[in-house]
Amino acid sequence: MTRVAFKTSLFLICTFLLSTSAVVAQKVNADEVYSFITLPYSAKATSLGGLNISSIGSDLGLAMYNPGLLESSMDKELHLSVKSYFSNIQQYDFSGAHFLPSKKWMIGWGIHYMGYGNINMTDVSGNDMGNFVANDYVAQASIASNYSKNIQLGATVKLIQSNYGMYQSSGVAFDVSMVYTSSNRLMRASILANNIGGQIKSYTEKERLPLNIIMGWSKKLENAPIQFSVTAQRLSVWNNAMYDPAFYTQEGYKNPGSLQDVFNHLIIGGEANLGEQVDLDFGYNFIRRFDLNIQNQQNWFNGFSAGLGLKLPRVKIQYGNAFFQRNLYHHFSIFYSLKNIR
C-alpha cells in the first residue's frame, strides 16, 4: 500500500467510524464487557486523571492508548508499567515502538495484562471445590503516519482474551484517532474512537465493548514550563454515571443534574516541568469523584491524582497515584531507549 493510499484509507475509516459510532453507542453504559481495557496504561496517564489523549510531548505510555500520539522520537523505545490494587490484583503493561523511515510510519505494539490471582471456587452450598486463576489481557498493534504537516492519523487493532476459570471470552477491538499539533508545538488537539468492535466468543451471551468517543485539548504556555489539558470522554452517552434509579431512591441520593452530567464527562490535567529532567503532573476526574462519593462519610480526595517523572539519558521513570475513598493506589512506569545516545 502506498503512503497516499494508507493516509486516504485511514482518514476515510476514521471519519466513517466517528460519524456512525455515536449512533451505535446511545445505549446506557451498563452491561459492558472487558472494562479492564479502560484503565490507564501508564503512570503518567494515572497522574493526569486516568485518561489523556493530547498531552504535548513524547510519551509511549500515552501512545499505547492513543495511536495518533506515536512519534519518531519513540523509535526503539520500550515501556514497562506496574500497578498494584487490593487483594493481590496486579496490572502490567509492556509496549514498544519502531519507526520505518522508508514509509515514514510509526509502528507500536503492546500487552495490557490484569491478573486477579487465585480465587476460591465453591458450589451453591458453599463447599470448597479448589481454586481457579482469573486474568484478562490484550495484545495490540498500532500504526501512525502524518496526514499533513500538523495532522497525524493512527489506528490500533486489539485482540482481547478473558479467563475466569471455566468461563472464557475473546474479542477484537479497533481504535482510530486524529491528532493536530500546532507548528510551534504549544497546542495539541485530538479525537479518538476507542474500543470499536465486539466479542468473538462470549462467556454465556454477547455483551458490548466499552466504546468511548474522546476529545482532548492541551495548551502549553509560551513563557512558562506549564501545560494544561482538558479531556472529554464518553461523548456518545449523555448520562455518564453508573446511575441506578431504584438504588438512588432507596438510599436518598439525588439524581445527577444536567450540569453534573456535563462535568461528569470531563477530566482536567496539568504538567509543570522543573528543568529538563523532572515533571510534576496532576489531574482531576469528575466522574470518578461522583461515582465514589458516599453520603455521610469522609470522601477524602476522590477524583484527584498526581505524579512525577524523571528523565535520564536513556531512561525515563514515572510515578503516578490516584485516590479511591481512603486508598491510594500507586503506578510505576519505566522507559528505556535501545538507541545509543551520542
KOLGURO-470334 format. One record per residue: x, y, z of N, C-alpha, C in turn; residue in one letter. Coordinates in steps of 0.02 Angstrom, whole numbers, plus 50000, padded with zeros to 5 digits. Atoms other than C-alpha are relative to their C-alpha. Layout:
N
XYZXYZXYZA/...
This chain:
342
500434994050000500005000050000500455006250000M/499624993950002500705016949952499845004450060T/500114995549944500885030750080499365004049992R/500614996250012499505041049998499384995750011V/500575004549991498345026049993499874998550073A/500085001349929498675022250175499675006050035F/500294994049968498295040250228499275000849982K/500694999150022496715041150123499544994850032T/500425005349972496055024350184499895001050075S/500064999049928496425028150366499555005950016L/500424994149989495615045250353499264998449988F/500695001850014494035038050274499714995450053L/500235004449947493925024250403499865003950064I/500084995949940494165036750544499375004249997C/500594995850008492835048350475499364995950005T/500605004249999491585034250448499854997450070F/500125002849933491815026450619499795005350049L/500194994849954491715042850711499295002549988L/500684997750015490105047550621499474994950017S/500505005249987489255030750650500014997550071T/499945002749932489895026250823499535003450048S/500444996349954488865039750908499294997249997A/500665002950007487285031650840499974993250035V/499985006749970487805014250896500025000450076V/499854999849928488305019951071499515004050041A/500474996149962486735028951125499714996350060Q/500255003949943486325014851247500385002150063K/499664998349938486755017151430500634995850007V/499345003249995488495012051486500004994350050N/500035006049958487924996651581500104993849957A/499945006450034488204978351537500555000049947D/499445000050045489874981751453500524994950025E/499525005249984491214968451447500715002749990V/499294998250006493124969651461500135007150025Y/499904993349973493084985251570500735001450016S/499304998949982494924982551611500385003849945F/499644996550053495414989851441499905007550003I/500094992849991494815006851500500485002850053T/499544997649948496135007751638500615003449969L/499414996750027497645019251614500584995249992P/499465004650017499125010551533500685002150029Y/499354997749975500505021051612499905004550060S/500024995849939500925030851769499825007249983A/500174993150018500795047451676499265000749988K/500724999850011499025043451620499635000050067A/500305000149934498585039251800500055006750034T/499904993649965499315055551866499625005749967S/500374994850035498385065751734499254999150003L/500725001049991496685059651793499744993549974G/500215006650024496655042251717499924999649925G/500095000150072496455047451535500245006749972L/499774994050034497375059751423500224998049930N/499845001850070497465059151232500335005749962I/499754994150036498255076051194500625003150032S/499434997149965499735078951311500565001649950S/499474997750045501115088751223500664997150024I/499385003349982502715078751222500044993249966G/499915006750028503355061551176499954994950057S/500115004749947502635047951287499704993649972D/500225006350028502495029851231499424997050039L/500555002549959501345025551377499345002849979G/500624996950023500035038051318499844997849928L/500115002350069500285032451136499744992949997A/500275006749998499845014751187499245000250002M/500724999149997498085021351220499745003849939Y/500194996050058498015034151078500544999349947N/499465001250050498985028150923500215006249962P/499814993950035498955045550847500565003850033G/499454996749964500245050750978500684996849987L/499365003150017501585039050909500435004849960L/499544995450033503105049250857500664996549986E/499365003050019504775045450775500515000250057S/499554999649942505645050750937499944994050045S/500105006049960504945034751015500334993949969M/499695005650036505935023850893500454995950046D/499605004849960506665008450979499955001350075K/500114998949929505925013151147499564994550028E/500395005049965505245000451271499695003050063L/500364997349943503985003651410499724994350041H/500285004949953503514993451564499675003750057L/500374996949945502194998351691499724994650047S/500275004649949501614990051853499545004050046V/500474996849953500104994551959499684994750043K/500295004749952499514985452115499345002650027S/500644998349969497724985352176499934995850064Y/500115003949940496954977352330499934992649984F/500125007250005496844958552360500414996749944S/499535003250046498364954052252499825000949926N/500154998550070497614961252092500575004249973I/499424996750029499044966651979499875001849927Q/500044997850070499114976451816500705000949973Q/499354999450033500584975151696499895002449928Y/500024997650068500884984451533500705000149971D/499355000350033502304981551411499895001949927F/500104997750068502494990551245500665002349970S/499414997650036503734996251114499805003449936G/500154996350062503865006750957500604999749954A/499475000250050504845006650795499805004549942H/500124995450055505005019550656500264996949935F/499815002450066505015014250473500155006049955L/499844993950037505955028350384499804999749926P/500175000450071505605021750208499265001649989S/500714998650006503725022850237499785006050041K/500164994749952503785036350371499394998050043K/500515002749956502665025350478500304998750069W/499825002249933502735022950665499604993750016M/500325006349982502355005250722500064999250076I/500005001249928501865001650902499684993350016G/500295006349977501444985750996499975000150076W/500045000149927500934981651173499574994450026G/500405004949962500194969851301499745003350063I/500334997249940498964975351435499704994150038H/500175006149962498754962151572499735001650069Y/500284999549932497664960951727499974993050030M/500015006349965497954946751849499645000750067G/500414999649939496704943351989500184994650051Y/499765004949952497664929252075499574993850001G/500405006149990496944912852138499375001650038N/500654998649970495104913452182499684993450021I/500345006149975494174900752289499384998549959N/500585002250038492864890652196499574995550045M/500475004049959491324883852286499384998349960T/500645001550032489684875652238499465004250033D/500564996049976487954882752276499904999250075V/500065001149928488054875452453500595002650039S/499414997349967489714883652490500564995150011G/499475005049993490754867752479500615001949958N/499384998150034492574870852433500144995249943D/499855004050059492984864952257500685001949970M/499344998250023494754871552246500065007349979G/499874993250022495444887052163500015000449924N/499904998950071495474894551990500355006649991F/499614994050017496554907851908499575004349954V/500374995250041495734923451836500475005349973A/499594994850030496554935451714499675002649936N/500204996950064496224947051567500635002749967D/499444996750033497434952951435499815002049928Y/500084997450067497544962351270500685000149966V/499414999250042498854960751133499805004749943A/500204995050049498854975651016500585002149956Q/499514997350047499744982850865499725006549972A/500224993450021499685001050808500435002549942S/499644996850054500185011350658499795007349998I/500154992850004500295030250636500425003149944A/499654996550053500785042050496499735007149995S/500214993150010500715060550456499525000449940N/500464998650055499215065550351500185006749967Y/499754993550024499875083250334500535002350049S/499474997549957501165094250418499814999950073K/500224999349930500125096450576499534994550023N/500505005149983498935081450572500304993149994I/499785007050001499365063550616499414995450013Q/500535005049992498215048550600500304993650028L/499765006249970498365032450699499444995050006G/500495005449992497495015650714500314994350039A/499795005749959497605000750832499514994349992T/500425006049997496954983050823500194996350064V/499895003249935496734973850989499654993250002K/500275006649988496484955351023499934999050075L/500165000149929495644952751191499854992950022I/500145006649972495624937051299499845000750075Q/500214999849931494734934651465499904992950025S/500035006849972494894919051577499815000350073N/500245000649931493884916051735499814992850013Y/500135007049989494074897651770499704996849938G/500335003350056492854888151660499685004949951M/500314994950043492194904451587500555003849963Y/499514996650041493184911451443499655004049945Q/500284995850052492884925051317500575003349961S/499514996650042493814933451174499645005149956S/500294994850042493534948751067500535003649960G/499554995850040494284960850944499745007150002V/500194993049996494304979750953500485004249958A/499604995350040494944994350850499975006950030F/499974992949981495495011950894500215003949938D/499784995550053495625026050767500045007050029V/499934993349971496245043550806500305004949950S/499724994550038496715060250733500285005150050M/499664995449955497955071950817500255006149961V/499754993850029498265090150772500485003350049Y/499504996549960499845098650837500205006449964T/499824993650030500185117050806500745000149981S/499314999750025501785121750715500505001750055S/499554998349945502535129250873499964995150058N/500075005349950502015113750974499775002750068R/500284997449937501125124351103499264998250008L/500695002149995499405117151066499914993449964M/500145006550031498775099751029499274998250014R/500695002349994497005093150998499954993049969A/500055006950023496475075150972499294997450007S/500635003549995494945064550939500144992649991I/499875007149999494905045950972499354996150006L/500535004949994493635032250939500314993750027A/499665005249962494105019051066499564993950010N/500345006449988493605000751077499394998949955N/500525001850049492584998650918500094992549984I/499945007150014492224980150898499484995950037G/500485004349967491394965450981500334993550022G/499765006449976491564948251058500024994949943Q/499965005850044492144933350956499694994050035I/500275005449957491744921251097499775003250065K/500264997049939490634926151244500014995050057S/500055004449942490534919251421499374995849996Y/500655003450007488694914951405499585003149944T/500374996450052487884928351296500405006149979E/499624994450027488524942651188499915006350042K/500014993649964488974958851278500385005249959E/499694994650037489534975851215500685002050029R/499364997349978491294982751222499915007250025L/500064993249973491594999151317500225005349949P/499864995050051491535010451164500065006950032L/499884993549971492205027651203500215004949945N/499814994550045492215043251094500295005650043I/499624995649956493515055051167500285005849960I/499664994150029494125072651128500455003050053M/499524997149953495635080851207500325006249972G/499664993750019496465097951205500515001750053W/499464998149954498115103251281500325006549975S/499684993650015498945120351289500615000950044K/499384998749964500735123951337500145007449999K/499864992949996501175141351398500665001649965L/499414998350039502425150251288500595002150043E/499464997349959503415158551427500054996850069N/499955003549937503215145851566499974992449986A/499985007350012503575127051579499394996450028P/500625002849974501755122851612499534998749942I/500525001450048500395114551510499374997450035Q/500645002149973498545111051542499634995849948F/500385004350045497385097951469499284999550023S/500715001549987495505095451456499824994149956V/500205006050036494855078351406499254998950011T/500715001549997493035074751365499894992849976A/500095007050017492565056251367499274998049998Q/500685002850005491015045451335499535005049968R/500384994650032490365058651215499374997549966L/500615002750032489055046951140499474998250051S/500485001649947488185044651308499905006350042V/500134993949962487335059351397500134999050074W/499905001449928487215052051573500564995050007N/499395004149997488965045451602500084996350065N/499945003149934488665039751782499684993150000A/500315006549989488295021951836499415001050046M/500574997849961486585027551893499454994750002Y/500545004849990485305015351965499435003750035D/500544996049970483655024751995499714996950063P/500305003349942482965011752117500455000750061A/499534999449944484545011952224500045007250025F/499964992949981484665030952222499385002150040Y/500624998249965482845032552276499994996950070T/500015003649936483025019552414500505003050050Q/499484997449956484625027252484499965007650009E/500094992849992484045045252467500495004249961G/499554996150042485295050652334499605004249951Y/500314995850050484855064852218500224998049930K/499825001350070484805062152031500525005049977N/499524995250026486295069751940499655005149955P/500304994850040485765086451866500345000849933G/499734999050067486095092551690500725002650002S/499324997449995487635102451743500484994650023L/499585005549976488315087351837500144995149943Q/499915004450057488035076751681500545002649953D/499494997050044489115088951582500694999050030V/499355000649968490545089051708500234992850006F/499825007149994490485070051725500354997349939N/499635002050060491215069051550500725002650000H/499374996350005492735079751591500544997450048L/499405001349960494485076251655500485005749986I/499514994650009495715090351684500684997850027I/499335001949979497585088651700500495005649988G/499484994950009499165098951711500684997050010G/499315002249994501035096951698500465006050007E/499494994949990502465107551762500694996849992A/499335002650013504245104851701500505003850043N/499474997149958505595107851831500674998649967L/499415001350040507065109751714499834995149944G/500105004750055507295096751577499934992950024E/499985006949977507305081551689499424998050044Q/500535001849952505855082451813499345003149978V/500684997850015503985083551776499554998750061D/500525000949950502585086051902499325000149966L/500655000750033500845080451849499444999950052D/500595000549957499115082251924499394999249956F/500625000950037497345077851873499404999950045G/500645000449964495525078351924499484996949954Y/500495003850039494215065951862499325000950032N/500654998349972492435072251889499574993850011F/500445005749994491525055851857500244995250054I/499745004449947492685046251973499785002450069R/500224997349935492275057952117499254999050009R/500725000749995490415057352079499814992750017F/500175007049990490375038252074500244997550068D/499715002649938491465035752230499755003450063L/500224996449940490745048852347499404996650032N/500535003249962489645041352483499735004950050I/500324995449954488395050952586500204998650072Q/499875000349929488805054652767500664996450017N/499345002949987490595048252751500535004749974Q/499434996150025492295056052727500214997149933Q/499835002350066492665055052543500715002049978N/499304998450010494425061952556500125003349933W/499794996750063495215065852387499774996049939F/500265003550058494135055452271500045004349938N/499964996350063494465060652091500665003349988G/499354996750008496175068452124500544994849985F/499425004250014497795061252058500615004549991S/499384996250006499615066552049500574995349984A/499425004150015501325060451997500605004149979G/499394996650022503075064551939500384995549952L/499585003650047504305059651804500725002350004G/499284998649999506205058751797500304997649934L/499715001550064507135059451632500764999650006K/499285001250002508885052151615500204998849927L/499805000550071509935050051455499644994549961P/500345005350037509175033151405499424997050039R/500535002849957507925030051545499545005650023V/500504995749969506315038451600499624996050052K/500375003249946505465034251764499405004350017I/500614996349984503675039151803499664996750060Q/500415002349943502625037751961499345003849999Y/500654996949996500765041151973499584996850054G/500455002849950499445039052106499315003149991N/500694997650004497565041052120499634997850063A/500365001349938496375041752268499334996649985F/500645003650003494935029452288499774999050072F/500204999849931494005032652451500615001550043Q/499424998749957495365031252584500634996449976R/499435003850026496525020852475500375004149947N/499584996850048497965027452373500374994649960L/499705005250041498495016552227500585002949960Y/499374997750028500245017852153500134996749932H/499875002350068500755016151971500725002049982H/499304998850017502575014451913500124998249926F/499825001350070503235015551735500745001449990S/499314998850019504975014251662500064999349925I/499904999950072505525018151484500754999549987F/499295001050016507145012551405500095000549925Y/499854999250072507865017951237500574995449980S/499495004550026508815004851139500505003649956L/499544996050042509645018651038500605002250041K/499414997249968511405023951079499975007550000N/500004992649994511495041851143500715002549990I/499334997450014512965050851067500085007150023R/
